Amino acid sequence: MYVAAVSDVHGRVWEPLRWACAIKQEMGLSITAILCCGDLGFFQSFDRLDKATRRHLRRSALQVEFMLRFAQRNPEVEAWLESLPELPPPMYFIRGNHEDHEILASFDERRRPVQVDAYGLIWYLPDALPLELTGERGERLRVIGVGGIEKVNLRRKHPFSAIQKQVVDTVLGMSWDSVDVLLTHDGPSVCGVQVSQVSDEAIADIPGAEPYEADFGAEAVTRLVMHLRPQDHFFGHIHRSLMPFRLGGCNCISLASVAGFSTGLGGCSGVLGLLEWDGRGKHQFRWIHERWLQEWQWSPEPELTEYGISAEGSA
């Protein structure tokens, strides 16, 4: 089976869905699922937007594309879906630090994937909930996710934007060989050196990007990787792709921001990953750099005024 991996979509959910279709058309590969490592930009109403999303909304209305085009039915999306020979694969996302955390916290209590869009394409994966994907030949891939970040100012941010201690304890109680792929939003603490080598100026204009200190990363994520020892660990949050590294025998791979790519500020490198899995422990990961990613990058800016909304996100 083939599984696509992205992160930090920040509302732009149409892009990954189009890319999955492009992979099928251009490469002849059927994608079983798209895995998103957080910051999907899950908001269902403008009054629930966080400050960072409101700020970046002044630059691009795609910050709320999920809300306007997928949380409810949209003529453009419906016309696109009807033009396809088959529906895009489902996209499963974990929580980042820029979502409607109150609603996602209520979804976590259901202990099952929760459909959040109008078309059955986008699903929230609660913390520590095992997800088993099945390929066309019956091969199985075991996925688990842990959302949030470790360094959170809880006086200003929602508590659910942080990595939850009880979730970490739950995952640490699982068998070390029970997971093939681990998804987190925050990265392991050991990748802070790489992050410190990237200047803050390089990401200053990328939507959702923020300066990070050299101590970037989460000790909790390091513990989870070392305990579970999955084949692959995907994470985001920093909006750029670092050099892949090994930790406890696991391939740790950071994904660049889809939002940065769609604005033309992030480039193609490290935005879309493709995992090939045969169900017998044999796997291969590669980046998708093909130029047709840009050719398939078609998400016209929503006209907020058509929805009676100003660029500041107020009705």
C-alpha positions, 0 to 999 in steps of 0.5 A: 500500500501507499500512504501519503504524509503531510503536515501544517495544512492550515486550512488548505485541505484541498491541496493534499486531496488533489496531490493524492489524485495526481499521484494516481494519475501521474505515477499510477499509484493508489493512495490508501490514506493521507496522514496529517501531522496536525494543524489541519486548521480545523475550525467550524466557525469564524468566532472560534478562530485563534489569534494566529489564524485571524492574523494570517487570514488577512493575507490569505483566505485559504486559512479558512478553506476547510471551514468554507469548502469542506465543513459544509457543502460547496459547489466548487468542491462538489463539481471537482469530486463529480469530475473524478473517476474515483473519490480521493483517499481519506485524510486522517489528522491529529490535533496541532496547536492551531485548531478548535481544541474545545471541539477536538477534545470532545471528539477524543471522548468518542474513541473512534475516528470522527468525520469532520467534513461534508464528504467523508474525506477528512477524519480526526484521529483522537490521541492514542487511538490505534488506526489500522489501514488495509491495502488492496492486497490485504497488507495492514499498517498500524498507526497511532497519533499524539497531538499537541506541543510540549512548550505551551503557555497555558495562561494564553493557550487552550490546555488541549493544545499541549501534549496530554500527560495521560495520553503519553502514559497510555501510549507508554503502556502499549507494547513496543511492537504494536505500532508501525507509524507514529504521528505527532505534531511536535518533534523529538527534543533531539532535533533541536540542533537542526532547527537552530540552524534555520534562521527565523527570517527564512520562515517569517512570511510562511502562514502559521510559522513562528520563531523557534528556539534551539530547545525545540522539540518534546521530551515526551515525543522522544520517550514515545519514539524510544518506547514504541520503536515504530518503523517511521515517525512523522511530525510537523510543527516547525514548517520546514523539513529537516534532514531525516534521522534515526532514533531508537531504530526509527526513521524520524521525518519532519514534514514541511508546511503545506501552507508554506508551499501553497503561498509559494514561500515554502518550496516543494521540498519536504512537503509531501511524503510517500510511504510504501508498505508491504505489510511484512516489515518492508517499507520505503519512504520517499519525497514527492518533488515532481513539478506536477505538484505545482500544476495540481496546486489549484485552490482559488482564494475564497471570497470572504465577502460572499460569506458576509465575512471581513478579512479580520474574520468577523461577520 
